[in-house]
Amino acid sequence: MKGLIEFIATSLVDDPTQVRVSQEQRAGKIYLRLKVAKEDMGRVIGRQGRVANAMRMLLNVSASRQGKQAYLDVEDPQ
């Protein structure tokens, strides 16, 4: 699942070297955190969050096939 999010994010951004995805598993649930360059945040989130929501939907489909729940958080670069 981490690879799926990395693939999608690197395909969307101008600077794929700045894409970072971390994965944590707690209580049978998978939590993914996506970090990109500040300039690429708009591309990853999309208008009204449509791109981020589409990535979450794909992640949920992938997770449900494995009988798990997954969550994606797009973190704001500092």
SVG drawing of the C-alpha trace seen along z (x, -y; Angstrom):
<svg xmlns="http://www.w3.org/2000/svg" viewBox="-14 -26 29 36">
<polyline fill="none" stroke="black" stroke-width="0.4" points="0.0,0.0 2.9,-2.3 4.2,-1.6 0.8,-2.5 0.7,-5.9 4.4,-6.6 3.7,-5.7 0.7,-8.0 2.3,-10.9 5.6,-10.8 3.5,-10.7 1.7,-13.9 4.5,-16.2 7.2,-18.3 9.9,-17.1 9.5,-13.4 12.7,-13.3 10.7,-15.2 8.0,-12.5 8.1,-10.7 5.6,-8.1 5.8,-6.6 3.7,-3.7 2.6,-2.7 0.5,0.2 -1.6,-0.1 -4.4,2.1 -4.8,3.8 -5.1,0.5 -2.6,-1.0 -1.7,-4.7 0.2,-6.3 1.6,-9.8 2.5,-11.5 4.9,-14.5 5.7,-16.4 7.5,-19.7 5.5,-22.8 5.2,-23.7 3.5,-20.4 0.9,-20.4 -1.8,-21.8 -1.2,-19.0 -1.5,-16.3 -4.5,-17.7 -6.3,-18.9 -9.3,-21.2 -11.6,-20.7 -9.4,-17.7 -10.5,-15.6 -7.0,-14.1 -6.3,-13.3 -9.8,-11.7 -9.2,-9.7 -5.9,-8.4 -7.7,-7.6 -10.3,-5.6 -7.7,-3.6 -5.9,-2.9 -9.1,-1.7 -9.9,0.6 -6.4,2.1 -6.6,2.4 -10.1,4.0 -8.9,6.7 -6.5,7.7 -9.1,7.4 -7.6,4.3 -8.3,0.6 -6.0,-2.1 -5.9,-5.8 -3.9,-8.5 -2.8,-11.8 -1.2,-14.4 1.1,-16.4 1.8,-20.1 5.5,-20.8 7.0,-23.0"/>
</svg>
